[in-house]
């Protein structure tokens, strides 16, 4: 096992898959859902006051300006944005890969009597049957997908938008990792985020400067000596790079902001929010 661990713990190629995914692991997905719902944490979802600010901007700037009614939210988690948008009268469809998050969101929609369509699907593989005025991708989900998946998704998003519709998403910029140092650490826990029982965690952080890609890798070894590798990728984008990609797929009238609350664009911010319209 030691030899295999040594081989596995080397720096992987960009967007190399791990042996398992957080979102489909029953135990870990419960920890992720708890993080989504923690109002004091920005770990999985942004804090309630930031979500409120984002929904206010979507409502007042995007929807009212364009008379938009149909909204699609990709990577929606437990539906924190959808519930707020539905309260404002918008027709919302949410897609997420986590079965647990979608089940929670459906229960909340039933309790609140919200007519929200929740789909437990992979938004890259899913074939979208209906057109939308606005498609959202919030909290830098765009950066976790590889180039081939990104291009597939952009093709589908453009085809799914109504004429004049908007795709709005945010990404991290390279300066977020400006002072990044590659690290390797290990820790032990008697139950925690990764496993309900004792485990060893080998954590590595890598920066691929030429590609603007960052990786947090976690190798988790449990009591049975079984181990799983979780690779969490983040592709950063400059304004020029993302503009070139979007224009190639036919998007026009690009607008740039510091965040999903519509704050004015500045050069020194870690995040970049992009609004791209279909012709």
Phi, psi and omega in degrees: 000323181299317179299316180295321178296318179297320179293321183288328187277005175286164181294118184280166173289157185300129180063022171296135182283149171279191179270348181207166180238144181298319193287340182254357176277123187301315183290311183295323180297332176290324177292322178295319179298318178299323178292319176304321189267358179280111184291349181260004185237144172255018188295315183241322174234157176286163184292156185308319181293329177285320176300317178300318180295320178296313181296322177300316180294316178300315182294307188280322185267314185276304188287311183292324181294322184257005183055042183277143181233326186260120184237136174243128181245116181266131183071050193282346185061222183275018172080028183293326178280320183300318180299317180292319179292322178296323177300330180275359175099008181274150174272116189240134170242130182240139179232135175208151183280341183273115179298320182296317180296319180293320178297318177298314182299320179296319179297319179294322179294321178296316180295321182273357182058042176265136176268081180244135178267114180252131182235126175270088186219162169275113188291348176278322183271339186293139175262115188277117185276340187239150177275155182226153175282321183223135173241127183250148172215098195254146177074044168062027175298333182301330184279349184273354184256148182285174188297316181296315178295321178300316182292322176298315182295316180298322177298316181290320180297315181298318181292330185277334180291144171289157175305130183084358180288166187238138168254123184235126183206166177231156180220161169275149178259158184305329182296343176302328183249026184303317182257025184294136174238130179291132186226156171224123179223167175220155179207163177235150178213145175265063186095142181174212185301319190274328183212152177286337180248188182300142177204160174249134180241121175256112188249132178229147177229127184232150175233124179257090192298318184296334182254352182065039184240137178241146179228131165252119182246135179233120174253116187250123180247125182259185185297334181275005182072007173284139178228150177232148180248126178244113178256120180247106187265153175215107175273121177270159181223141168273166178299317181294320182295313182290329177297314181300318180295312183294320179296326179298330181266006173099358179290149182226175174052051182290137175233147185231138181223165178286333184199181184279010173259002176081019177293144185303143181293134172226159185286339190261006185275148181284334181246157179225123176257133186239133173245120181233133184253150173274142180301000000 
